[in-house]
Amino acid sequence: MEGIILGGGSGKRLSPLTLSTNKHFLPIFDKPMIYYSLSILLLAKIRKITLICDEDSKETYFKLLGNGEEFGIELNYSIQESPDGLPHAIATGLKQFPMNRFMVVLGDNFLYGREFFNKFDGSFFEKNNFIFYQKLKDPTGFGVLEFDEKGSLKRVLEKPNEYVSNDVVIGIYIFDENFLNYYKKINKSERGEYEIIDIINSYLNDNLITAFNLGRGMTWLDMGSYDSLITASNYVKTLQEKQDILINSPHEIAFRNNWISINDIKSIIKKNNDSQYYYELSKLINITG
C-alpha cells in the first residue's frame, strides 16, 4: 500500500496565520503540523508517499522534507493547480503517480495511540476499502455517519443541519483502483468543489467500503482551527514532558521501523543541535544505542 498526504488548501479557518504560509508548516508544539500527518503513514509502515500541494508551497515542503531520504522513504510531490476539493487533489496525485491501493491522510490530522497502528503489522487492512471514524461530543462541522437499524453504514452526510449521529469521518481513508472511476462520475457541490463524501457513498453503494471505529484507545484531533492548534500543542507538550517521549516524530518512527540507522540520526542531530526536538532525538539514541 502506498500513501497520499493532502498538504494543500487555503487554510481559511486559520487566517491571518495562513496569509503568508501554508497551514501545514504551522507549529504543533515542537514540530510542524505536516510531521504529524506524515507520521500516520510511517506508523502504518508505508514507505512510498505522494504529497499533494500547491505550487507556492512545494519549495518549502522540499526544504523541510526533501525526497524522503531523511526518513527512509520515497517522497514525491504533485501540484494541485486549483483548490477543487479532496477528490480532485487525490485524483491529481493518482494521475501523476498511479497507485492500485493507497492510504489518504489529510495534512491537518493528528492521530496518536497504539491499538490502530498495530493492525498494520498484520493483514487487517490489506483488503477492502476503509473510512475511519471517531465519536465526538459535538459532530457539528464534520461529515457524519448514518447507520441503519442493524448497525450497518447507510450513508455519510456532509455537515447535516439536523442531528444524525455523533460518529464523524476523520481525514484518513484507504481506497483502491476504483477511485478514479468514481471520481469521473461525481460533480461539484454547491460549494464549487468535489466532495469526498460523494466518493465514499459511491463505494458504499457498491458495498466496497468498510467503516472502522478508532475506539476509545486512540486520540484524534483536527488541527484546522485556532482552538485545535492550541489543544494539539498542549496535548503533545503534556505527554512529552510527563512521559519523556516524542509524539509523532517521523525521525523516531523511521528509526524504530529500521528504515534509518543510529548514524543517520546522529548526522541529523549534528546539523540541528540547538533544538529541543533534536535534543530529544539525541536522548533516543542514548536509550536505544
Secondary structure, 3 states (H helix, E strand, C coil): CEEEEECCCCCHHHCCCCCCCCHHHCEECCEEHHHHHHHHHHHCCCCEEEEEECHHHHHHHHHHHCCCHHHCCEEEEEECCCCCCHHHHHHHHHHHCCCCEEEEEECCEEEECCHHHHHHHCCCCCCCEEEEEEECCCCCCCEEEEECCCCCEEEEEECCCCCCCCEEEEEEEEEECCHHHHHHHCCCCCCCCCCHHHHHHHHHHCCCEEEEECCCCCEEEECCCHHHHHHHHHHHHHHHHHHCCCCCCHHHHHHHCCCCCHHHHHHHHHHCCCCHHHHHHHHHHHHHC
